[in-house]
Amino acid sequence: MTKYMHIQDVDTSPKKWTVMVIVHEKTQPRASGNSPTRQQRVVFMDEMGQKVMATIYDLDIKLFKDEFKVGLTYIISNAKVKLLEDKYNRFNYPYQWTIHRGVLFKELKGEVIRKSIVRQ
């Protein structure tokens, strides 16, 4: 079995990383406040139960339209990681990920995180 990092070990330092996550929730795309920028939120969770908020912006929303389905397990590598303002920190993890066309990801069929973890 491949060894993956946990969400809590991913930070803004420029190292390569790969995390195995399950999609906990995915919102519908929406406009961002007073900006014309559209965004879509995805909450990922690892096998330890740690969650992270990820955001997909504008044109990438269409690119990832059929990806990241709730309850399915993925490996994700090298999303953009940025420090999150405390007022937006819902998951006791100080960073937010940005999913963009350069992110490497793959749905896992055999080596998966239990779907029951999504109910937490």
C-alpha positions, -999 to +999 in steps of 0.1 A: +000+000+000+013+034-009+021+058+019+003+091+016+007+123+037-021+134+060-039+167+054-023+181+086+012+176+072+005+197+041+015+234+044+027+262+022+063+250+020+072+242-016+075+204-013+057+178-034+029+161-016+002+135-022-028+129+001-055+103-001-089+119+007-126+113+005-149+140-008-170+150+022-191+177+005-192+197-027-212+229-032-228+242-064-207+269-082-216+305-072-205+341-076-180+353-051-195+383-032-192+416-053-168+400-077-176+384-110-154+355-100-173+322-096-161+296-071-170+261-060-161+246-026-151+211-020-144+196+015-119+168+015-113+145+045-084+121+051-085+088+070-077+106+102-108+126+100-090+159+092-109+181+068-097+208+044-117+234+024-107+235-013-118+260-038-122+257-076-124+290-095-139+302-128-129+282-159-116+253-138-151+247-125-162+235-159-130+214-161-137+196-128-175+195-133-177+157-133-149+151-108-147+150-070-180+132-062-191+130-026-182+097-010-155+088-035-118+085-026-091+103-046-054+109-044-045+146-049-011+161-054+002+196-053-028+218-051-020+254-043-019+258-005-025+292+011-029+304+047-066+308+056-079+337+077-089+325+112-125+337+106-129+312+077-112+283+095-139+257+100-117+226+104-089+235+127-064+234+098-049+267+089-048+263+051-070+262+021-063+244-011-070+257-046-078+230-072-066+241-106-058+225-140-023+217-129-034+196-099-027+159-102-056+137-090-070+102-095-101+084-082-091+053-063-112+022-067-096-004-045-076+014-018-103+036-004-113+055+027-145+041+043-176+060+031-189+059+066-164+086+076-183+111+054-212+110+079-190+126+106 
